[in-house]
Amino acid sequence: MSRRVLVTGASRGIGRAIAYQLAADGFAVSVHCRTGRAEAEAVATGIAAQGGTARVLQFDVRERAVCREVLEADVAAHGPYYGIVCSAGVTRDAAFPALTEEDWDIVIETGLDSFYNVVHPLTMPMVRARKGGRIVTIASVSGVMGNRGQVNYSAAKAGLIGATKALAVELATRNITVNCVAPGLIETGMLDDMPLEHALKTVPMNRVGQPAEVASVVSFLMSDAASYVTRQVIGVNGGMV
């Protein structure tokens, strides 16, 4: 039986690229979405067409009770996960004085609270399986260095990095590695409203990255070759940091 892995935020962007890559690596992928059911189904269908295994899970990562209910039922029906990739995230950019309570809450809830909501119900089943495991979070260069107009997003991703490092220590003796990938400017919908000419001045490689370049790093971290890599933050940012 293939090892199971859950990828949140997998209906588009970086999450979608990760889902395709991990399926190609031989994992059975649960493609998570919140509202983009049709897009998630298309990803699962695409994976199947390439000879992989995928199914769709739909829930809001901000809703703690719903996450627990769905994930516990999923584990009961299909067994524990070997891997978790926390890729769900949103931006609500604004200068701090103009940042609304809603802007703050939705970004923190999606980018940070979701780590607890998703990973917590899946951790003990992973531990009890005694087969090791992999947890990878997708943060951002903003969480490493902070970014103008992204106090909320920077806070969420910095918190995610801290949570990742702490959990890595707790799970190390269980052969469960916990690592973080921190992308920079990646060609996804998040860049649609960004003036790239100015932003690229901060990137020594003078280009945006591709989702597949992030997915390849996640692929390594999920592999047996990365069994001694844990508590790390790996930047995929063209030299921004």
MDAnalysis code that builds the backbone (N, CA, C; Angstrom):
import MDAnalysis as mda
import numpy as np

u = mda.Universe.empty(723, n_residues=241, atom_resindex=np.repeat(np.arange(241), 3), trajectory=True)
u.add_TopologyAttr("name", ["N", "CA", "C"] * 241)
u.add_TopologyAttr("resid", np.arange(1, 242))
u.add_TopologyAttr("resname", ["MET", "SER", "ARG", "ARG", "VAL", "LEU", "VAL", "THR", "GLY", "ALA", "SER", "ARG", "GLY", "ILE", "GLY", "ARG", "ALA", "ILE", "ALA", "TYR", "GLN", "LEU", "ALA", "ALA", "ASP", "GLY", "PHE", "ALA", "VAL", "SER", "VAL", "HIS", "CYS", "ARG", "THR", "GLY", "ARG", "ALA", "GLU", "ALA", "GLU", "ALA", "VAL", "ALA", "THR", "GLY", "ILE", "ALA", "ALA", "GLN", "GLY", "GLY", "THR", "ALA", "ARG", "VAL", "LEU", "GLN", "PHE", "ASP", "VAL", "ARG", "GLU", "ARG", "ALA", "VAL", "CYS", "ARG", "GLU", "VAL", "LEU", "GLU", "ALA", "ASP", "VAL", "ALA", "ALA", "HIS", "GLY", "PRO", "TYR", "TYR", "GLY", "ILE", "VAL", "CYS", "SER", "ALA", "GLY", "VAL", "THR", "ARG", "ASP", "ALA", "ALA", "PHE", "PRO", "ALA", "LEU", "THR", "GLU", "GLU", "ASP", "TRP", "ASP", "ILE", "VAL", "ILE", "GLU", "THR", "GLY", "LEU", "ASP", "SER", "PHE", "TYR", "ASN", "VAL", "VAL", "HIS", "PRO", "LEU", "THR", "MET", "PRO", "MET", "VAL", "ARG", "ALA", "ARG", "LYS", "GLY", "GLY", "ARG", "ILE", "VAL", "THR", "ILE", "ALA", "SER", "VAL", "SER", "GLY", "VAL", "MET", "GLY", "ASN", "ARG", "GLY", "GLN", "VAL", "ASN", "TYR", "SER", "ALA", "ALA", "LYS", "ALA", "GLY", "LEU", "ILE", "GLY", "ALA", "THR", "LYS", "ALA", "LEU", "ALA", "VAL", "GLU", "LEU", "ALA", "THR", "ARG", "ASN", "ILE", "THR", "VAL", "ASN", "CYS", "VAL", "ALA", "PRO", "GLY", "LEU", "ILE", "GLU", "THR", "GLY", "MET", "LEU", "ASP", "ASP", "MET", "PRO", "LEU", "GLU", "HIS", "ALA", "LEU", "LYS", "THR", "VAL", "PRO", "MET", "ASN", "ARG", "VAL", "GLY", "GLN", "PRO", "ALA", "GLU", "VAL", "ALA", "SER", "VAL", "VAL", "SER", "PHE", "LEU", "MET", "SER", "ASP", "ALA", "ALA", "SER", "TYR", "VAL", "THR", "ARG", "GLN", "VAL", "ILE", "GLY", "VAL", "ASN", "GLY", "GLY", "MET", "VAL"])
u.atoms.positions = np.array([
    [0.839, -1.192, 0.000],
    [0.000, 0.000, 0.000],
    [0.880, 1.250, 0.000],
    [0.501, 2.241, -0.792],
    [1.267, 3.486, -0.855],
    [1.138, 4.266, 0.447],
    [2.187, 4.942, 0.827],
    [2.121, 5.844, 1.971],
    [1.153, 6.978, 1.665],
    [0.376, 7.350, 2.668],
    [-0.616, 8.405, 2.466],
    [-0.048, 9.759, 2.874],
    [-0.396, 10.783, 2.116],
    [0.017, 12.144, 2.436],
    [-1.140, 13.093, 2.170],
    [-1.328, 14.033, 3.078],
    [-2.334, 15.083, 2.931],
    [-1.641, 16.369, 2.528],
    [-2.149, 17.020, 1.490],
    [-1.640, 18.327, 1.073],
    [-2.783, 19.320, 1.175],
    [-2.685, 20.262, 2.110],
    [-3.734, 21.274, 2.208],
    [-3.492, 22.365, 1.170],
    [-4.582, 23.030, 0.787],
    [-4.472, 24.076, -0.228],
    [-3.975, 23.542, -1.551],
    [-4.425, 22.331, -1.914],
    [-3.845, 21.633, -3.069],
    [-4.620, 21.819, -4.365],
    [-5.632, 22.665, -4.356],
    [-6.426, 22.826, -5.578],
    [-5.791, 23.792, -6.570],
    [-4.759, 24.524, -6.129],
    [-4.126, 25.496, -7.024],
    [-2.735, 25.857, -6.505],
    [-2.006, 26.574, -7.341],
    [-0.736, 27.163, -6.941],
    [0.304, 26.161, -6.476],
    [1.017, 26.536, -5.424],
    [2.088, 25.703, -4.897],
    [1.552, 24.363, -4.404],
    [0.412, 24.382, -3.720],
    [-0.162, 23.142, -3.214],
    [-0.469, 22.151, -4.316],
    [-0.999, 22.644, -5.420],
    [-1.293, 21.769, -6.559],
    [-0.012, 21.140, -7.107],
    [1.035, 21.940, -7.261],
    [2.310, 21.409, -7.754],
    [2.865, 20.350, -6.810],
    [2.716, 20.579, -5.510],
    [3.188, 19.608, -4.526],
    [2.399, 18.309, -4.636],
    [1.085, 18.419, -4.784],
    [0.248, 17.221, -4.904],
    [0.667, 16.376, -6.101],
    [0.862, 17.020, -7.249],
    [1.295, 16.294, -8.443],
    [2.661, 15.643, -8.232],
    [3.586, 16.382, -7.618],
    [4.939, 15.853, -7.422],
    [4.933, 14.650, -6.483],
    [4.215, 14.758, -5.374],
    [4.208, 13.659, -4.411],
    [3.501, 12.430, -4.965],
    [2.479, 12.648, -5.782],
    [1.836, 11.512, -6.442],
    [2.814, 10.825, -7.384],
    [3.596, 11.627, -8.109],
    [4.616, 11.061, -9.000],
    [5.680, 10.305, -8.212],
    [5.888, 10.723, -6.959],
    [6.860, 10.045, -6.101],
    [6.319, 8.740, -5.521],
    [5.038, 8.470, -5.745],
    [4.457, 7.216, -5.288],
    [3.562, 7.306, -4.078],
    [3.326, 8.515, -3.573],
    [2.425, 8.676, -2.442],
    [0.968, 8.639, -2.906],
    [0.091, 8.173, -2.022],
    [-1.346, 8.313, -2.227],
    [-1.745, 9.657, -1.633],
    [-2.196, 10.574, -2.460],
    [-2.358, 11.970, -2.061],
    [-3.816, 12.307, -1.774],
    [-4.054, 12.898, -0.611],
    [-5.344, 13.517, -0.321],
    [-5.241, 14.982, -0.712],
    [-6.012, 15.363, -1.718],
    [-5.985, 16.714, -2.278],
    [-7.014, 17.551, -1.526],
    [-6.539, 18.451, -0.681],
    [-7.456, 19.257, 0.121],
    [-7.861, 20.525, -0.597],
    [-9.107, 20.925, -0.372],
    [-9.584, 22.231, -0.830],
    [-10.566, 22.769, 0.200],
    [-10.792, 24.069, 0.136],
    [-11.823, 24.691, 0.977],
    [-13.084, 24.910, 0.165],
    [-12.976, 25.659, -0.931],
    [-14.139, 25.933, -1.779],
    [-13.946, 25.450, -3.212],
    [-12.716, 25.267, -3.627],
    [-12.445, 24.918, -5.023],
    [-12.569, 23.433, -5.301],
    [-13.767, 22.898, -5.077],
    [-13.970, 21.459, -5.252],
    [-13.680, 21.022, -6.686],
    [-14.178, 21.767, -7.652],
    [-13.968, 21.386, -9.053],
    [-12.486, 21.372, -9.396],
    [-11.744, 22.373, -8.905],
    [-10.310, 22.423, -9.163],
    [-9.588, 21.253, -8.496],
    [-9.999, 20.925, -7.259],
    [-9.379, 19.801, -6.559],
    [-9.676, 18.479, -7.263],
    [-10.907, 18.322, -7.725],
    [-11.262, 17.104, -8.467],
    [-10.433, 17.002, -9.747],
    [-10.184, 18.150, -10.381],
    [-9.364, 18.149, -11.596],
    [-7.939, 17.709, -11.288],
    [-7.414, 18.132, -10.137],
    [-6.075, 17.699, -9.729],
    [-6.059, 16.191, -9.500],
    [-7.049, 15.691, -8.776],
    [-7.112, 14.256, -8.507],
    [-7.243, 13.453, -9.798],
    [-8.060, 13.956, -10.720],
    [-8.223, 13.289, -12.012],
    [-6.919, 13.308, -12.800],
    [-6.228, 14.450, -12.764],
    [-4.948, 14.566, -13.458],
    [-3.908, 13.621, -12.896],
    [-3.897, 13.479, -11.581],
    [-2.963, 12.550, -10.943],
    [-3.265, 11.114, -11.365],
    [-4.551, 10.765, -11.362],
    [-4.945, 9.413, -11.769],
    [-4.562, 9.137, -13.215],
    [-4.703, 10.159, -14.064],
    [-4.360, 9.997, -15.481],
    [-2.873, 9.726, -15.675],
    [-2.070, 10.169, -14.710],
    [-0.626, 9.935, -14.774],
    [-0.207, 8.671, -14.027],
    [-1.198, 7.892, -13.606],
    [-0.912, 6.633, -12.934],
    [-0.805, 6.723, -11.434],
    [-1.135, 7.884, -10.864],
    [-1.049, 8.071, -9.424],
    [-2.364, 7.809, -8.722],
    [-2.346, 7.981, -7.408],
    [-3.522, 7.758, -6.569],
    [-3.848, 9.036, -5.817],
    [-5.101, 9.476, -5.905],
    [-5.499, 10.712, -5.232],
    [-6.984, 10.689, -4.926],
    [-7.339, 11.387, -3.876],
    [-8.731, 11.603, -3.516],
    [-8.846, 13.009, -2.972],
    [-10.068, 13.516, -2.908],
    [-10.307, 14.897, -2.494],
    [-10.890, 14.938, -1.088],
    [-10.377, 15.841, -0.272],
    [-10.954, 16.161, 1.029],
    [-11.285, 17.644, 1.041],
    [-12.508, 17.979, 1.414],
    [-12.936, 19.375, 1.427],
    [-13.335, 19.792, 2.835],
    [-12.658, 20.804, 3.351],
    [-13.013, 21.398, 4.638],
    [-12.253, 22.706, 4.780],
    [-12.702, 23.535, 5.714],
    [-12.069, 24.827, 5.969],
    [-11.032, 24.651, 7.073],
    [-9.778, 24.910, 6.767],
    [-8.713, 24.702, 7.753],
    [-8.832, 25.640, 8.947],
    [-9.677, 26.662, 8.839],
    [-9.872, 27.585, 9.961],
    [-10.855, 27.038, 10.988],
    [-11.647, 26.053, 10.608],
    [-12.701, 25.524, 11.476],
    [-12.175, 24.307, 12.239],
    [-11.796, 24.530, 13.487],
    [-11.100, 23.498, 14.258],
    [-11.914, 22.222, 14.431],
    [-13.166, 22.367, 14.843],
    [-13.993, 21.186, 15.088],
    [-14.242, 20.410, 13.803],
    [-14.439, 21.128, 12.711],
    [-14.670, 20.476, 11.420],
    [-13.420, 19.719, 10.980],
    [-12.262, 20.349, 11.123],
    [-11.005, 19.674, 10.776],
    [-10.870, 18.361, 11.532],
    [-11.096, 18.421, 12.826],
    [-10.939, 17.211, 13.642],
    [-11.924, 16.130, 13.216],
    [-13.165, 16.518, 13.001],
    [-14.187, 15.545, 12.612],
    [-13.842, 14.871, 11.282],
    [-13.488, 15.684, 10.287],
    [-13.187, 15.143, 8.960],
    [-11.931, 14.276, 8.992],
    [-10.893, 14.748, 9.654],
    [-9.615, 14.038, 9.628],
    [-9.647, 12.766, 10.466],
    [-10.326, 12.801, 11.598],
    [-10.440, 11.583, 12.395],
    [-11.238, 10.522, 11.646],
    [-12.293, 10.939, 10.952],
    [-13.074, 9.993, 10.154],
    [-12.241, 9.440, 9.004],
    [-11.425, 10.292, 8.405],
    [-10.575, 9.870, 7.294],
    [-9.551, 8.835, 7.751],
    [-8.935, 9.082, 8.893],
    [-7.957, 8.135, 9.433],
    [-8.635, 6.816, 9.807],
    [-9.825, 6.900, 10.395],
    [-10.549, 5.682, 10.766],
    [-10.869, 4.834, 9.542],
    [-11.161, 5.496, 8.428],
    [-11.554, 4.778, 7.214],
    [-10.371, 4.294, 6.395],
    [-9.280, 5.071, 6.387],
    [-8.194, 4.783, 5.448],
    [-6.833, 4.576, 6.098],
    [-6.753, 4.746, 7.407],
    [-5.485, 4.559, 8.089],
    [-4.732, 5.863, 8.278],
    [-3.675, 5.843, 9.099],
    [-2.932, 7.068, 9.415],
    [-2.153, 7.589, 8.219],
    [-1.875, 8.875, 8.284],
    [-1.042, 9.503, 7.255],
    [0.430, 9.311, 7.593],
    [1.239, 9.142, 6.554],
    [2.690, 9.160, 6.707],
    [3.209, 10.585, 6.585],
    [2.532, 11.396, 5.778],
    [3.003, 12.752, 5.543],
    [1.895, 13.779, 5.552],
    [2.250, 14.982, 5.969],
    [1.339, 16.127, 5.956],
    [2.097, 17.304, 5.367],
    [1.480, 17.979, 4.419],
    [2.042, 19.214, 3.873],
    [1.024, 20.321, 4.095],
    [1.381, 21.288, 4.926],
    [0.488, 22.410, 5.232],
    [0.782, 23.541, 4.260],
    [-0.034, 23.631, 3.220],
    [0.223, 24.594, 2.152],
    [-0.850, 25.664, 2.037],
    [-1.920, 25.545, 2.815],
    [-3.004, 26.523, 2.718],
    [-2.546, 27.877, 3.252],
    [-2.919, 28.938, 2.566],
    [-2.572, 30.281, 3.014],
    [-3.272, 31.332, 2.181],
    [-3.473, 32.496, 2.774],
    [-4.077, 33.621, 2.060],
    [-3.327, 34.893, 2.422],
    [-3.454, 35.898, 1.583],
    [-2.917, 37.221, 1.895],
    [-4.048, 38.241, 1.910],
    [-3.920, 39.208, 2.778],
    [-4.793, 40.382, 2.814],
    [-3.872, 41.567, 3.105],
    [-3.184, 42.042, 2.076],
    [-2.123, 43.022, 2.271],
    [-2.664, 44.433, 2.464],
    [-2.036, 45.154, 3.378],
    [-2.351, 46.565, 3.608],
    [-1.315, 47.125, 4.568],
    [-1.069, 48.426, 4.458],
    [-0.240, 49.076, 5.466],
    [-0.894, 48.876, 6.830],
    [-0.094, 48.720, 7.872],
    [-0.627, 48.343, 9.175],
    [-1.756, 49.253, 9.669],
    [-1.662, 50.588, 9.526],
    [-2.771, 51.421, 9.997],
    [-4.086, 51.145, 9.277],
    [-4.002, 50.615, 8.069],
    [-5.211, 50.330, 7.294],
    [-5.658, 48.879, 7.411],
    [-4.929, 48.081, 8.165],
    [-5.239, 46.659, 8.298],
    [-6.470, 46.481, 9.181],
    [-7.491, 45.822, 8.656],
    [-8.717, 45.627, 9.421],
    [-8.611, 44.392, 10.313],
    [-9.528, 44.294, 11.262],
    [-9.571, 43.109, 12.112],
    [-9.793, 41.854, 11.271],
    [-10.645, 41.962, 10.275],
    [-10.908, 40.818, 9.402],
    [-9.651, 40.421, 8.625],
    [-8.917, 41.430, 8.132],
    [-7.666, 41.154, 7.422],
    [-6.698, 40.378, 8.316],
    [-6.607, 40.804, 9.557],
    [-5.706, 40.141, 10.498],
    [-6.170, 38.715, 10.789],
    [-7.445, 38.587, 11.145],
    [-7.954, 37.294, 11.599],
    [-7.897, 36.218, 10.523],
    [-8.332, 36.545, 9.315],
    [-8.395, 35.510, 8.279],
    [-7.003, 35.014, 7.898],
    [-6.017, 35.904, 7.917],
    [-4.652, 35.500, 7.566],
    [-4.024, 34.664, 8.683],
    [-4.212, 35.071, 9.929],
    [-3.673, 34.308, 11.052],
    [-4.370, 32.956, 11.167],
    [-5.681, 32.949, 11.020],
    [-6.429, 31.694, 11.143],
    [-6.058, 30.705, 10.043],
    [-5.876, 31.217, 8.824],
    [-5.557, 30.336, 7.700],
    [-4.094, 29.916, 7.705],
    [-3.210, 30.846, 8.033],
    [-1.784, 30.573, 7.922],
    [-1.137, 29.974, 9.147],
    [-1.727, 30.193, 10.340],
    [-1.100, 29.713, 11.574],
    [-2.009, 28.773, 12.360],
    [-3.233, 29.207, 12.654],
    [-4.141, 28.349, 13.419],
    [-4.378, 27.021, 12.716],
    [-4.356, 27.040, 11.396],
    [-4.604, 25.819, 10.627],
    [-3.557, 24.747, 10.905],
    [-2.358, 25.164, 11.284],
    [-1.312, 24.186, 11.626],
    [-1.796, 23.288, 12.756],
    [-2.321, 23.895, 13.810],
    [-2.868, 23.110, 14.920],
    [-4.087, 22.321, 14.469],
    [-4.980, 22.988, 13.750],
    [-6.243, 22.364, 13.373],
    [-6.057, 21.118, 12.520],
    [-5.052, 21.127, 11.662],
    [-4.823, 20.004, 10.745],
    [-3.846, 18.986, 11.324],
    [-2.745, 19.457, 11.859],
    [-1.684, 18.539, 12.286],
    [-2.032, 17.826, 13.588],
    [-2.703, 18.506, 14.498],
    [-2.978, 17.910, 15.809],
    [-3.782, 16.613, 15.725],
    [-4.874, 16.563, 14.965],
    [-5.630, 15.304, 14.897],
    [-4.870, 14.165, 14.219],
    [-3.846, 14.483, 13.446],
    [-3.135, 13.465, 12.671],
    [-1.839, 12.997, 13.317],
    [-1.380, 13.709, 14.351],
    [-0.072, 13.401, 14.929],
    [-0.046, 12.077, 15.676],
    [-0.983, 11.867, 16.593],
    [-0.947, 10.630, 17.378],
    [-1.197, 9.384, 16.532],
    [-2.101, 9.407, 15.549],
    [-2.188, 8.242, 14.661],
    [-0.870, 7.958, 13.944],
    [-0.150, 9.010, 13.563],
    [1.151, 8.849, 12.922],
    [2.153, 8.239, 13.902],
    [2.147, 8.708, 15.140],
    [3.053, 8.184, 16.165],
    [2.742, 6.721, 16.462],
    [1.448, 6.421, 16.638],
    [1.059, 5.054, 16.998],
    [1.365, 4.048, 15.891],
    [1.415, 4.517, 14.652],
    [1.725, 3.619, 13.537],
    [3.166, 3.122, 13.587],
    [4.048, 3.849, 14.276],
    [5.456, 3.466, 14.459],
    [6.183, 3.243, 13.133],
    [5.854, 4.064, 12.160],
    [6.503, 3.954, 10.851],
    [7.210, 5.245, 10.454],
    [7.418, 6.129, 11.429],
    [8.007, 7.421, 11.118],
    [7.009, 8.302, 10.395],
    [7.504, 9.377, 9.825],
    [6.603, 10.276, 9.110],
    [7.300, 11.548, 8.702],
    [6.560, 12.342, 7.961],
    [7.077, 13.604, 7.447],
    [5.996, 14.678, 7.578],
    [6.371, 15.806, 8.140],
    [5.498, 16.977, 8.177],
    [6.271, 18.135, 7.569],
    [5.676, 18.779, 6.583],
    [6.307, 19.919, 5.920],
    [5.320, 21.076, 5.917],
    [5.770, 22.220, 6.383],
    [4.938, 23.418, 6.333],
    [5.470, 24.354, 5.254],
    [4.553, 25.067, 4.629],
    [4.933, 26.045, 3.614],
    [4.762, 27.430, 4.219],
    [5.874, 28.052, 4.555],
    [5.848, 29.394, 5.138],
    [6.076, 30.408, 4.024],
    [6.970, 31.341, 4.237],
    [7.249, 32.381, 3.247],
    [8.489, 33.143, 3.671],
    [9.152, 33.725, 2.695],
    [10.255, 34.619, 3.005],
    [9.773, 35.763, 3.895],
    [8.487, 36.105, 3.800],
    [7.929, 37.165, 4.653],
    [8.000, 36.792, 6.123],
    [7.877, 35.508, 6.428],
    [7.969, 35.062, 7.806],
    [9.385, 35.039, 8.335],
    [10.353, 35.085, 7.440],
    [11.766, 35.093, 7.823],
    [12.268, 36.516, 8.021],
    [11.910, 37.411, 7.097],
    [12.477, 38.758, 7.113],
    [11.461, 39.869, 7.343],
    [10.157, 39.537, 7.323],
    [9.137, 40.577, 7.408],
    [9.009, 41.303, 6.087],
    [7.829, 41.816, 5.811],
    [7.617, 42.480, 4.528],
    [6.632, 43.626, 4.683],
    [6.953, 44.744, 4.095],
    [6.086, 45.919, 4.138],
    [4.692, 45.565, 3.609],
    [3.674, 46.000, 4.323],
    [2.300, 45.752, 3.902],
    [1.798, 44.362, 4.215],
    [2.618, 43.574, 4.921],
    [2.237, 42.198, 5.233],
    [2.500, 41.869, 6.704],
    [2.117, 42.759, 7.592],
    [2.326, 42.482, 9.010],
    [1.569, 41.219, 9.414],
    [0.339, 41.080, 8.935],
    [-0.456, 39.899, 9.269],
    [0.153, 38.623, 8.686],
    [0.498, 38.658, 7.412],
    [1.055, 37.483, 6.733],
    [2.424, 37.122, 7.304],
    [3.245, 38.135, 7.568],
    [4.562, 37.889, 8.153],
    [4.429, 37.261, 9.534],
    [3.464, 37.740, 10.315],
    [3.242, 37.183, 11.651],
    [2.786, 35.735, 11.570],
    [1.865, 35.446, 10.659],
    [1.366, 34.076, 10.511],
    [2.486, 33.128, 10.114],
    [3.292, 33.538, 9.159],
    [4.343, 32.651, 8.662],
    [5.507, 32.533, 9.640],
    [5.817, 33.606, 10.365],
    [6.849, 33.511, 11.401],
    [6.392, 32.572, 12.510],
    [5.121, 32.670, 12.886],
    [4.571, 31.752, 13.877],
    [4.604, 30.316, 13.400],
    [4.313, 30.120, 12.128],
    [4.345, 28.778, 11.550],
    [5.755, 28.193, 11.595],
    [6.746, 29.031, 11.327],
    [8.137, 28.578, 11.408],
    [8.475, 28.155, 12.839],
    [8.063, 28.950, 13.811],
    [8.322, 28.607, 15.208],
    [7.645, 27.315, 15.621],
    [6.394, 27.145, 15.205],
    [5.663, 25.921, 15.534],
    [6.320, 24.707, 14.893],
    [6.776, 24.872, 13.667],
    [7.446, 23.783, 12.955],
    [8.700, 23.338, 13.697],
    [9.518, 24.292, 14.102],
    [10.765, 23.955, 14.796],
    [10.497, 23.278, 16.139],
    [9.495, 23.771, 16.870],
    [9.193, 23.188, 18.175],
    [8.661, 21.765, 18.039],
    [7.765, 21.546, 17.078],
    [7.215, 20.202, 16.896],
    [8.292, 19.229, 16.427],
    [9.248, 19.729, 15.654],
    [10.348, 18.869, 15.206],
    [11.099, 18.277, 16.395],
    [11.308, 19.081, 17.427],
    [12.002, 18.600, 18.620],
    [11.160, 17.531, 19.321],
    [9.861, 17.776, 19.433],
    [8.985, 16.838, 20.133],
    [8.901, 15.481, 19.437],
    [8.941, 15.478, 18.110],
    [8.705, 14.242, 17.362],
    [9.977, 13.564, 16.870],
    [11.127, 14.141, 17.168],
    [12.383, 13.621, 16.614],
    [12.634, 12.165, 16.984],
    [12.366, 11.786, 18.227],
    [12.632, 10.405, 18.639],
    [11.643, 9.422, 18.036],
    [10.591, 9.923, 17.424],
    [9.600, 9.059, 16.766],
    [9.924, 8.861, 15.282],
    [11.061, 9.377, 14.860],
    [11.444, 9.320, 13.437],
    [10.437, 10.029, 12.540],
    [9.839, 11.062, 13.089],
    [8.957, 11.936, 12.317],
    [9.681, 13.263, 12.152],
    [10.016, 13.610, 10.936],
    [10.718, 14.868, 10.690],
    [9.711, 15.977, 10.426],
    [10.063, 17.173, 10.857],
    [9.187, 18.333, 10.683],
    [10.040, 19.479, 10.159],
    [9.761, 19.912, 8.960],
    [10.553, 20.949, 8.309],
    [9.658, 21.983, 7.650],
    [10.281, 23.084, 7.290],
    [9.560, 24.205, 6.693],
    [10.232, 24.606, 5.385],
    [9.425, 24.907, 4.389],
    [9.911, 25.493, 3.145],
    [9.387, 26.922, 3.087],
    [10.281, 27.866, 2.838],
    [9.912, 29.284, 2.834],
    [10.126, 29.870, 1.442],
    [9.100, 29.855, 0.598],
    [9.244, 30.392, -0.758],
    [9.334, 31.910, -0.770],
    [9.935, 32.418, -1.833],
    [9.925, 33.849, -2.104],
    [8.849, 34.169, -3.119],
    [9.205, 34.901, -4.167],
    [8.245, 35.253, -5.211],
    [8.057, 34.057, -6.138],
    [6.893, 33.450, -6.063],
    [6.581, 32.272, -6.868],
    [5.401, 32.609, -7.774],
    [5.452, 32.124, -8.995],
    [4.433, 32.468, -9.984],
    [3.111, 31.762, -9.681],
    [2.325, 32.400, -8.823],
    [0.987, 31.926, -8.479],
    [0.045, 33.118, -8.499],
    [-1.215, 32.858, -8.190],
    [-2.204, 33.930, -8.164],
    [-1.904, 35.006, -7.144],
    [-1.080, 34.704, -6.143],
    [-0.741, 35.705, -5.133],
    [0.057, 36.869, -5.717],
    [0.651, 36.673, -6.884],
    [1.436, 37.744, -7.506],
    [0.618, 38.598, -8.466],
    [-0.654, 38.263, -8.652],
    [-1.455, 38.931, -9.680],
    [-1.501, 40.446, -9.512],
    [-1.575, 40.907, -8.265],
    [-1.709, 42.346, -8.021],
    [-0.401, 42.993, -7.568],
    [0.699, 42.283, -7.724],
    [1.985, 42.807, -7.256],
    [2.771, 43.434, -8.405],
    [3.299, 44.642, -8.210],
    [4.163, 45.254, -9.228],
    [5.513, 44.544, -9.274],
    [5.654, 43.590, -10.171],
    [6.824, 42.716, -10.165],
    [8.123, 43.435, -10.491],
    [8.051, 44.482, -11.299],
    [9.283, 45.179, -11.680],
    [10.027, 45.668, -10.451],
    [9.281, 46.208, -9.497],
    [9.902, 46.674, -8.254],
    [10.307, 45.492, -7.376],
    [9.431, 44.491, -7.267],
    [9.698, 43.364, -6.378],
    [10.931, 42.581, -6.808],
    [11.136, 42.446, -8.106],
    [12.269, 41.661, -8.595],
    [13.616, 42.294, -8.266],
    [13.615, 43.577, -7.919],
    [14.860, 44.220, -7.525],
    [15.416, 43.631, -6.232],
    [14.554, 42.943, -5.470],
    [15.002, 42.322, -4.220],
    [15.466, 40.883, -4.422],
    [15.391, 40.394, -5.666],
    [15.729, 38.995, -5.964],
    [17.022, 38.944, -6.771],
    [18.131, 38.504, -6.192],
    [19.393, 38.463, -6.935],
    [19.321, 37.685, -8.245],
    [18.489, 36.651, -8.315],
    [18.383, 35.875, -9.553],
    [17.492, 36.556, -10.592],
    [16.833, 37.651, -10.182],
    [16.069, 38.510, -11.094],
    [14.975, 37.760, -11.857],
    [14.304, 36.856, -11.174],
    [13.149, 36.187, -11.767],
    [12.272, 35.640, -10.659],
    [11.030, 35.325, -11.004],
    [10.166, 34.644, -10.050],
    [10.423, 33.146, -10.140],
    [10.112, 32.453, -9.073],
    [10.236, 31.007, -9.073],
    [8.968, 30.350, -9.579],
    [9.059, 29.073, -9.845],
    [7.926, 28.288, -10.305],
    [7.440, 27.359, -9.187],
    [6.135, 27.088, -9.134],
    [5.628, 26.166, -8.113],
    [6.361, 24.832, -8.095],
    [6.752, 24.347, -9.262],
    [7.458, 23.064, -9.328],
    [8.796, 23.113, -8.604],
    [9.406, 24.303, -8.525],
    [10.688, 24.424, -7.830],
    [10.505, 24.300, -6.319],
    [9.358, 24.736, -5.825],
    [9.032, 24.524, -4.415],
    [8.691, 23.056, -4.183],
    [7.909, 22.494, -5.097],
    [7.481, 21.102, -4.956],
    [8.662, 20.142, -4.926],
    [9.714, 20.458, -5.667],
    [10.873, 19.561, -5.694],
    [11.579, 19.521, -4.343],
    [11.578, 20.639, -3.631],
    [12.175, 20.663, -2.292],
    [11.312, 19.865, -1.318],
    [10.003, 20.038, -1.422],
    [9.092, 19.255, -0.584],
    [9.269, 17.766, -0.873],
    [9.426, 17.425, -2.139],
    [9.640, 16.030, -2.534],
    [10.845, 15.438, -1.810],
    [11.935, 16.192, -1.762],
    [13.119, 15.715, -1.042],
    [12.828, 15.533, 0.439],
    [12.199, 16.521, 1.059],
    [11.933, 16.450, 2.492],
    [11.004, 15.298, 2.849],
    [10.140, 14.913, 1.931],
    [9.225, 13.801, 2.170],
    [9.871, 12.448, 1.897],
    [11.049, 12.445, 1.330],
    [11.681, 11.199, 0.896],
    [12.484, 10.544, 2.017],
    [12.834, 9.268, 1.805],
    [13.696, 8.566, 2.753],
    [15.085, 9.193, 2.816],
    [15.501, 9.847, 1.737],
    [16.822, 10.475, 1.700],
    [16.947, 11.614, 2.703],
    [15.810, 12.141, 3.167],
    [15.817, 13.268, 4.107],
    [15.556, 12.819, 5.538],
    [15.853, 11.574, 5.847],
    [15.510, 11.031, 7.160],
    [16.271, 11.685, 8.313],
    [17.391, 12.364, 8.016],
    [18.181, 13.023, 9.065],
    [18.047, 14.542, 8.989],
    [17.065, 15.006, 8.248],
    [16.823, 16.441, 8.101],
    [15.554, 16.792, 8.861],
    [15.680, 17.562, 9.912],
    [14.503, 17.998, 10.653],
    [14.793, 19.337, 11.328],
    [13.734, 20.088, 11.648],
    [13.826, 21.389, 12.317],
    [14.473, 22.451, 11.428],
    [14.360, 22.288, 10.118],
    [15.027, 23.192, 9.188],
    [14.020, 24.081, 8.450],
    [14.488, 25.256, 8.082],
    [13.733, 26.166, 7.215],
    [14.537, 26.321, 5.931],
    [13.988, 25.864, 4.840],
    [14.694, 25.886, 3.559],
    [14.067, 26.945, 2.664],
    [14.862, 27.914, 2.274],
    [14.379, 28.992, 1.426],
    [14.406, 28.606, -0.044],
    [13.357, 28.967, -0.747],
    [13.300, 28.822, -2.211],
    [12.935, 30.211, -2.721],
    [13.946, 31.079, -2.831],
    [13.646, 32.498, -2.998],
    [14.588, 33.245, -3.924],
    [15.423, 32.545, -4.667],
    [16.311, 33.214, -5.606],
    [17.358, 34.099, -4.971],
    [17.618, 33.867, -3.666],
    [18.654, 34.633, -2.983],
    [18.168, 35.859, -2.234],
    [16.848, 35.983, -2.021],
    [16.318, 37.151, -1.305],
    [16.853, 37.237, 0.115],
    [17.058, 36.097, 0.739],
    [17.547, 36.044, 2.128],
    [18.806, 35.194, 2.177],
])
